[in-house]
Amino acid sequence: MSELIVFSTLNGLQYGLLLFLLASGLTLIFSMMGVLNFAHASLYMLGAYLGYQISSWLGFWIGLLVAPLLVGALGALIERFGLRHVHRHGHVAELLFTFGLAYLIEEVVVMVWGRIPVSYQVPEILDFPAFTLWATSYPAYRVFMLLVSMAIFLGLLLVLTRSRVGLIVQASLTQPKMVSMLGHNVPMVFMLVFGVGSALAGLAGAIAGPALVTQPNMAVNLVPLLFVVVVLGGLGSLTGALLASLLIGLVQTFAIAGDFSLADMARAIGLSMNVPQVLSELWNVTLAQLAPVLPYLLLVLMLIFRPTGLMGSRES
Amino acid sequence: MTNSIFFSRRGLLMAAGLCALPIVASAQDTIKVAYIDPLSGSAAVTGEHGARHFRYLIDKVNAAGGVLGGKKLELVLFDNKGAPQETIVQAQKAIDDGVKFIYQGFGSNVALALTDFIAKHDERNPDKRVLYLSYGPMDPALTNEKCNFWHYRFESDSNVKISALVEFMKGQPALKNVYLINQDYSFGQSVRTEARKQLRDKRPDVKIVGDELHPLLKVNDFAPYIAKIRASGADSVITGNWGADLSLLLKAAGDAGLKTQWYTIYGGLAGAPTAIKQAGLDGQVFQVVNWHANVPGDEMQALNADFRRQYNEQGWWYLQAKTSIDMLVRAINKVGSADPVKVGLALEGMRYKNAIGADVLMRKEDHQLIQDLYVASFSSGVPVDEEKTGWGWKTVATVPASALTPATTCRMVRPE
């Protein structure tokens, strides 16, 4: 049992931190620019493919460094030459733009690399079990993922709270008009933020690629989950995004380990109930089977009881 | 949608090209064969590769002079996006287009909708009948309670595949604790039920230590499931998972250093070989198939090599595609017509020596192809590899067709 708890915690933390890497970029973009960027997870996938391609030529570390930069540059270009024009036509146009962009990126990736997953390898230097507990080994690469995510969180937090750029970004969160009236080049800041956000997605992809499987639809399931993280955490709050990511990671992981249903629980507290036929299906569903729904349940509860999210300061 | 337009346009171009030749081949002179499978969306990787099989086979038939002494087969592709409703729309389009034979291979839910549609259509439109040749769906219902005269299945059903797997597992003395993990939908559930039943019958001493259903294609990281499998003390896992659900599962197992045996149904499809190699599970992952690239047999070996040259080293998957086209051509030539009813009657009960020299039979009672199955492990050091991994499938057991002839409840009505 303790084995399951320890490894579920580790897996949950690591999954949560990966979510955070993705959500941090989205939080920046969503809260600053109000853009629901549907293409964010596609940029993550692109990061994984670029990482794979570059690492196959120049080695893993260069791939890990260059792929996010490329994705970031692409993000900046998308903002400068796409979103900025679409922006004038309102939020619906932006939404449709990023939605189309997601498909476009996926199709391009399929055209270049095909639909079969590519073999993105863990670098040899990290290809060993970091530690072994009760005969289960925990791969060093996953520890590395954990550390990189933590480092990114700390780095971002420092930049946002301690630097001049961070001050402007923070100010734009609540008072965008005022910031631009003070003479700051808000469009430039937007481009920068979109670029950095995209680069973070690219980094997440380049890191996750070898640990998970690099394939064209690796991003599909993440899109809705990312929005859950952003809303749960609260708009514009990096700490909120971190807490929400960890919460979702841990909740999902522990739910999977939970092999009990409502019926089992009732039995455990000495209750024997006759459930009507219609409900028996629901009555016997185990927590593990519910795991994928739980984040959305959290989302609904959060929107009802605390629409600003865990750490958010603004409602929309 | 876009894909089918694209392909039919290409078809038109090819037809135009043929017209320019001195021998005029008008559209009426071809026998149209439809291929209805996902050519877009998340399952497109399977659908597209399947289409290549039929493109390749039909090109070969035509190059060798076609059927009925000179008639050509014409492949028309339809994109059903993997959805049952869309399949019906596309099947209607195919029939309106003059198609006589419909191939479909992805998804039992699609197959159940399609077989129902075609049976009704053929009853109501005796002048526009079509045959449904299925090369992938494994739901046993298709050749039992849902069987009909118009449906012919060239893939073995999932119960047969599981019984071949269990037959192999029976001889594994180390097997003690089995864990079942499957996708939460009809196919995953039937794998789980059947595996439980057959293990109870053939190896009552084996304990089932876990029985997991997880959401279909929604899990991003299987590490939590692997932790659970580990905690259960399982030494073997049976799974009907395919696609990302199989790749991610095996990948996570490799990461955690889990040393169980993996018994799969779909270990040979796109992506799984890459994942097994990455996870370093040498010789630990088994699949049950009617053919793999290292089964002896010169004809299939040569075909696979030629196919791989054409398609960037992606190997051949479906022996049954070859078998079904061969048997279709033979049936058409035998009755001297492409009339679906006559061809169907000729296919029934047809015995055939397939491309690896083994005898197969299209059983008359339920239109199920009876064929040998192989249990194979994915290992290093074999002659032909998959997905450029350097590893390939190695036969560990052959289960002859004679041991795999399940009873059927099918009572079909034949046309006059």
Interface residues (C-beta under 8 A of the other chain):
Chain A: M1 E3 L4 F7 S8 N11 G12 Q14 Y15 L18 G114 R115 I116 P117 V118 S119 Q121 P129 T132 A135 T136 S137 Y138 P139 Y141 R142 A211 L212 V213 Q215 N217 M218 V220 N221 L222 L225 Q252 T253 I256 A257 D259 A288 Q289 P292
Chain B: S42 A44 V45 E48 D184 E212 L213 H214 P215 L217 K218 V219 N220 D221 A223 P224 Y225 A227 K228 R230 A231 A244 S247 L248 K251 D255 A256 G257 L258 A270 G271 T274 A275 K277 Q278 N312 Q314 E387 K388 T389
